[in-house]
Every structure is written in C-alpha cells, then in structure tokens.
Amino acid sequence: MITAKSTFEEIFGDYSNAYTEEERKERWEQWKKANSQSTVKYWIDTQACHGCIHLDLDNAWCKDFGLPCTVNPMFGFSMLGMACGGCGLEKQQMELFSADLF
C-alpha cells in the first residue's frame, strides 16, 4: 500500500524494470492521492524541465525515464530535481558547448 510516507523505492521499485511504466504511473497517482495538495503541487512543478525534450507537460512525466519529471532516481524525495538529470536539455547544452568559454 502506498502512503504519503512511501519512499521512491516503494513507489517505483529499486531497479528500472521493477514495474512497467503504466504501473509506475498508477503508483504515482496513488502517492499523489495520499498526500496534501501543497505537497503534490511542489512535486509536479515542471519549471526545471521546461525545454527538456523528454517532458510530457500534460502529465509532468519524463518520457525517457518513465518517472515523474521532477523526481530524480538518485535523490528520490530528498530534493526536487529532474528524472533525466537534465540530459534532455539539448538546446541549452549546445549553447554551452558553442559558447566561447576560453
């Protein structure tokens, strides 16, 4: 049973194929229902993911990792992050690489 206190591993599994993507979405919905509106609002704020090619904005979901876009698998619920760690921010990465830094 998923509760407000469930950990990342309890919700999504401790390895990438523990649950199908559909099961992870269902389990994420259960976690959201178990939490307060303010907590859910915090975790579905996609601001950091804008410009990411993996972002499914309608569902606040990372299409590459099959996770909520703001929940980084390394950090879990200890801090807001990006599921893909920013690897989908190609435009911003290309701008950094093309900048005359030296």
C-alpha positions in Angstrom: 0.0 0.0 0.0 1.4 3.4 -1.0 1.2 6.1 1.6 2.3 9.7 2.0 5.5 8.4 3.6 6.3 5.9 0.9 9.9 6.0 -0.4 11.0 6.3 -4.0 11.8 2.5 -4.0 8.4 1.6 -2.5 6.6 3.6 -5.2 8.8 3.0 -8.3 10.9 -0.1 -7.4 14.5 -0.4 -6.6 15.5 -1.2 -10.2 14.3 0.2 -13.5 12.2 -2.8 -14.6 10.6 -3.5 -11.2 7.3 -2.1 -12.5 6.1 -1.2 -16.0 5.7 2.4 -16.9 1.9 2.1 -16.6 2.3 0.6 -13.1 4.7 3.4 -12.1 2.1 6.0 -13.3 -0.7 4.2 -11.3 1.5 4.1 -8.2 2.4 7.8 -8.7 -1.3 8.6 -8.8 -1.8 6.6 -5.5 1.1 8.6 -3.9 -0.4 11.9 -5.0 -3.9 10.9 -3.6 -2.2 10.1 -0.3 -0.5 13.5 0.0 -1.6 17.0 0.6 -2.4 19.4 -2.2 0.6 21.6 -1.4 3.0 18.6 -1.4 1.6 17.3 -4.8 1.8 20.8 -6.3 5.5 21.0 -5.2 6.4 17.7 -6.9 4.5 18.3 -10.1 6.0 21.8 -10.7 7.7 21.2 -14.1 9.6 24.6 -14.2 13.0 23.0 -14.1 12.1 20.7 -17.0 10.9 23.4 -19.5 12.9 22.9 -22.7 13.6 19.3 -22.0 12.8 17.0 -24.9 11.7 14.3 -22.6 8.9 16.3 -20.9 5.3 15.3 -21.2 4.0 18.6 -19.8 0.4 17.4 -19.5 1.3 14.6 -17.1 4.5 16.1 -15.6 6.2 12.9 -16.7 9.7 12.1 -18.1 9.2 10.1 -21.3 12.8 9.0 -21.2 12.9 7.6 -17.7 9.3 6.7 -17.3 9.1 8.7 -14.0 7.6 11.9 -12.7 9.8 14.5 -14.3 10.8 16.2 -11.1 11.8 13.0 -9.2 15.4 12.2 -9.8 16.1 8.5 -9.1 19.4 9.3 -7.3 17.8 11.8 -4.9 14.3 10.4 -4.6 12.1 12.7 -2.5 15.0 14.4 -0.7 15.1 17.2 -3.2 13.3 18.4 -6.4 15.3 17.5 -9.5 14.9 16.1 -13.0 14.3 12.5 -13.6 16.7 12.6 -16.6 19.2 14.7 -14.8 19.0 17.4 -17.5 20.2 15.2 -20.3 17.2 16.2 -22.4 18.0 19.9 -22.3 19.8 19.7 -25.7 19.4 23.3 -26.7 20.9 24.6 -23.5 23.7 22.1 -23.7 24.5 23.0 -27.3 24.6 26.7 -26.3 27.1 25.9 -23.6 29.3 23.9 -25.9 29.2 26.5 -28.6 30.0 29.4 -26.3 33.4 30.9 -26.4 34.5 29.9 -22.9 38.2 30.4 -23.4 
